[in-house]
Amino acid sequence: MKMSYLIGIASLVIATAVTVTACSGKKDSGNSGGGESSVAATNEGGDESSMEEASDKEVKYYLRGGRFKGDQTIAQIIELIQNGEIDGGAEVSNFDLGIDAPLAIIPELAQELDKAGIQESDFTVEITTDGKGIVITDYTGRPVNITIPATIEGFPVLAIGENAFIRSGITSVVIPEGVIELMPGAFSYNPLLTSVTLPNSLKRIGGSTFNTTGYAIQHGNVVETGGSVGNGAFESSGITSIKIPANTIVEQSAFYQCTSLKTITLGNNVTLEHTVFNSCSSLETVIVEGTLRGNFSNSAGSGAATFGQCEKLSLASQKTLRDIGYKNSF
């Protein structure tokens, strides 16, 4: 584990336990072939038939992960994993199969990556200025199904830092009790992320935290009552239903273009900024348990409206929103 004395968590703000599951994975850090476009292509290329073919150990792949290695068979890639030369953030490409995605798209490779198990040394951390805990700032481990430890070297984990797990190739993560904040981009661009467990202690989800991930919340609130959800926190994710508790602040574009989202429950005095649910093209039901605050009723065009371009919204839900002051188009 690498440790540096840097930031404090005086500004930590939010909280709630939930287990989330996904429909649809390392860091950019100079990765010449593993940028945003290749990761985002997973949903198009990683279909069932492709994955079945990908299990054939004779099939060759172009392996990328910060350096070009040429074409490899599954057996050769497993050997590289066993030798510690590559981790879960490396990517494979095979244009014949339509694959341009993290290693975890191929089951044998994900299983091999997980064999290493989680070690404290897999995490880079910073201690808070008050010395009461740590923030995880980077993940360099090989496993793609991970449980984050509640403590590292005896210090409680209080936050997941900005972009800490971006493009890490993970497919599931359990975040321990005691974590208060997920900072911006913490788990973004992991399109194979299939399960996320959030703790009851969580108070703030930062901007773009789960951008382009693909999971769907199964139960529970997104955050604790009075918490906040940052700008673009769940943008373009595969979330299907959400419950936002009373007095929560939901910032601009937090759920923008979540095209699988069908049901929303909003507690009393929830603050909604514009474009929060814009372009949620499958949204059918909005339940409001009281009144809403913020810019949700602004008169901007449909492209900036809180519920703009939600064409499938039921008439009953449209009336509910009209009755509390929503003036824009759906």
TAKA-V817888 format. One record per backbone hydrogen bond with DSSP energy under -1.0 kcal/mol. NH is the residue of the N-H (numbers start at 1). CO is the residue of the C=O. E is the energy in kcal/mol with one decimal. If there is no record, write none. Layout:
nh:NH co:CO e:E
nh:NH co:CO e:E
This chain:
nh:4 co:125 e:-1.2
nh:6 co:4 e:-1.0
nh:12 co:9 e:-1.7
nh:15 co:203 e:-1.1
nh:16 co:199 e:-1.4
nh:18 co:198 e:-2.0
nh:20 co:196 e:-5.6
nh:21 co:216 e:-3.8
nh:22 co:194 e:-4.0
nh:23 co:214 e:-4.7
nh:24 co:214 e:-1.1
nh:31 co:28 e:-5.2
nh:39 co:35 e:-1.7
nh:40 co:36 e:-3.0
nh:41 co:37 e:-1.1
nh:42 co:39 e:-2.0
nh:45 co:41 e:-2.3
nh:46 co:42 e:-3.3
nh:51 co:47 e:-2.2
nh:52 co:48 e:-2.1
nh:53 co:49 e:-2.3
nh:54 co:50 e:-2.2
nh:55 co:52 e:-1.1
nh:56 co:53 e:-1.9
nh:59 co:56 e:-1.7
nh:61 co:72 e:-3.0
nh:62 co:93 e:-3.0
nh:63 co:70 e:-1.8
nh:64 co:91 e:-3.7
nh:69 co:63 e:-1.7
nh:72 co:61 e:-3.0
nh:77 co:73 e:-2.3
nh:78 co:74 e:-2.8
nh:79 co:75 e:-1.8
nh:80 co:76 e:-1.7
nh:81 co:77 e:-2.1
nh:82 co:78 e:-2.8
nh:83 co:79 e:-1.7
nh:84 co:81 e:-1.6
nh:85 co:80 e:-2.5
nh:90 co:87 e:-1.8
nh:91 co:64 e:-4.4
nh:92 co:101 e:-3.1
nh:93 co:62 e:-2.0
nh:94 co:99 e:-2.9
nh:99 co:94 e:-2.6
nh:101 co:92 e:-2.1
nh:103 co:90 e:-1.7
nh:105 co:102 e:-1.9
nh:106 co:103 e:-2.2
nh:110 co:106 e:-1.9
nh:111 co:107 e:-2.5
nh:112 co:108 e:-1.8
nh:113 co:109 e:-2.5
nh:114 co:110 e:-2.0
nh:117 co:114 e:-1.3
nh:122 co:119 e:-1.9
nh:123 co:120 e:-1.7
nh:124 co:138 e:-2.2
nh:125 co:2 e:-3.2
nh:126 co:135 e:-2.2
nh:127 co:4 e:-1.8
nh:128 co:133 e:-2.6
nh:131 co:128 e:-1.7
nh:134 co:156 e:-2.4
nh:135 co:126 e:-2.7
nh:136 co:159 e:-2.3
nh:137 co:124 e:-2.9
nh:138 co:124 e:-1.3
nh:139 co:164 e:-1.0
nh:140 co:122 e:-3.1
nh:146 co:172 e:-2.5
nh:148 co:174 e:-2.3
nh:152 co:155 e:-2.3
nh:155 co:152 e:-2.0
nh:157 co:150 e:-2.9
nh:158 co:134 e:-2.8
nh:159 co:134 e:-1.2
nh:160 co:181 e:-2.1
nh:161 co:136 e:-3.9
nh:163 co:184 e:-1.5
nh:164 co:161 e:-1.8
nh:165 co:186 e:-2.6
nh:167 co:188 e:-1.6
nh:168 co:165 e:-1.6
nh:169 co:25 e:-7.5
nh:171 co:144 e:-3.5
nh:172 co:144 e:-1.6
nh:173 co:195 e:-2.4
nh:174 co:146 e:-1.6
nh:175 co:197 e:-2.6
nh:179 co:176 e:-1.5
nh:180 co:158 e:-3.2
nh:181 co:158 e:-1.3
nh:182 co:204 e:-2.5
nh:183 co:160 e:-2.9
nh:185 co:207 e:-1.7
nh:186 co:183 e:-1.9
nh:187 co:209 e:-1.9
nh:188 co:185 e:-1.1
nh:189 co:211 e:-2.7
nh:193 co:190 e:-2.2
nh:194 co:171 e:-5.0
nh:195 co:171 e:-1.0
nh:196 co:20 e:-3.7
nh:197 co:173 e:-2.2
nh:198 co:18 e:-4.5
nh:202 co:199 e:-1.2
nh:203 co:180 e:-3.4
nh:204 co:180 e:-1.7
nh:205 co:228 e:-2.0
nh:206 co:182 e:-3.3
nh:209 co:206 e:-1.5
nh:210 co:233 e:-3.3
nh:211 co:208 e:-1.0
nh:212 co:235 e:-1.8
nh:216 co:21 e:-9.9
nh:218 co:19 e:-1.9
nh:222 co:243 e:-1.9
nh:226 co:246 e:-1.7
nh:227 co:224 e:-2.1
nh:228 co:203 e:-1.3
nh:229 co:249 e:-2.6
nh:230 co:205 e:-3.3
nh:232 co:252 e:-1.2
nh:233 co:230 e:-2.1
nh:234 co:254 e:-2.9
nh:235 co:232 e:-1.1
nh:236 co:256 e:-2.2
nh:237 co:234 e:-2.0
nh:242 co:263 e:-1.9
nh:244 co:265 e:-3.0
nh:247 co:268 e:-2.0
nh:248 co:245 e:-1.2
nh:249 co:227 e:-2.1
nh:250 co:271 e:-3.1
nh:251 co:229 e:-2.8
nh:254 co:251 e:-1.7
nh:255 co:276 e:-1.9
nh:256 co:253 e:-1.5
nh:257 co:278 e:-2.6
nh:258 co:255 e:-1.2
nh:259 co:257 e:-1.4
nh:261 co:258 e:-1.7
nh:262 co:240 e:-3.2
nh:263 co:240 e:-1.3
nh:264 co:285 e:-2.2
nh:265 co:242 e:-1.9
nh:266 co:287 e:-3.4
nh:267 co:244 e:-2.8
nh:269 co:291 e:-1.8
nh:270 co:267 e:-1.1
nh:271 co:248 e:-2.7
nh:272 co:293 e:-2.8
nh:273 co:250 e:-1.6
nh:276 co:273 e:-1.2
nh:277 co:306 e:-1.8
nh:279 co:308 e:-2.7
nh:280 co:277 e:-1.2
nh:281 co:279 e:-1.5
nh:283 co:280 e:-1.9
nh:284 co:262 e:-2.3
nh:285 co:262 e:-2.4
nh:287 co:264 e:-3.0
nh:289 co:266 e:-3.4
nh:293 co:270 e:-2.8
nh:298 co:295 e:-1.8
nh:304 co:301 e:-2.0
nh:305 co:301 e:-1.0
nh:308 co:305 e:-1.0
nh:310 co:330 e:-2.3
nh:313 co:310 e:-1.7
nh:314 co:284 e:-2.6
nh:318 co:314 e:-2.3
nh:319 co:315 e:-2.5
nh:320 co:316 e:-2.1
nh:321 co:317 e:-2.1
nh:322 co:318 e:-2.4
nh:323 co:319 e:-2.8
nh:325 co:322 e:-1.7
nh:326 co:321 e:-2.7
